[in-house]
Amino acid sequence: MALSIKELELKNKIYEKQNLEIIKEKEEKKTENINEKNKEEKEPLKEKEEKKEENENKKEEIKEEIKEEKDKNKPAFVPHEIKERKKVEENWTVIKKGKKNKKPQ
């Protein structure tokens, strides 16, 4: 059973087509796998970015709370204390100059 040249050429073409189809399928599977891996890699990156944003928001909130606490701890502006301070300073400068012998209380 010897095959003619035409039959051999037809078989070769058939095998080539089959090989090309197999190669295409393998390439498609590879690209699908790569796409899936990329998706899987992107998801953790998104999660990390979200966590960073949450942490930054928390830091800002803490800073604001600290500022508010500092503002609460500041004494209120009291003008009569300033007047008393000025009197004490005036008396002290007078004492230093030797005009009065009084010491500030």
C-alpha positions, 0 to 999 in steps of 0.5 A: 500500500504505497501512498501517492504523493498527492495523498501524502501532501493531503495528510501533511496539510491535515496534520499541519492544520491540526498542529496549528489548532493545537498550538492556538488552543495552547496559546489561548490557554496560556493567555487565559492563565496569564489574565487570571494571574493578573486579576489575582495579583491586582486584587491584593494590590487594590486591597493594599491601596484601600488599607493604606487609604483607611490608615491615612484617614485614621491618622488624619482623624487622630491628628484632628482629635489631638488638635481638639484636645490641645484646644480644650486644654488651652486656658481662655483669654482673661484680660484681668490676668494681663492687667495684674501681670502688668501691675506686677511688672511695673512694681518690679521695675520700680523696685529695680530702679530703687524708687520703691522698696516693695517686693511683688507679692 
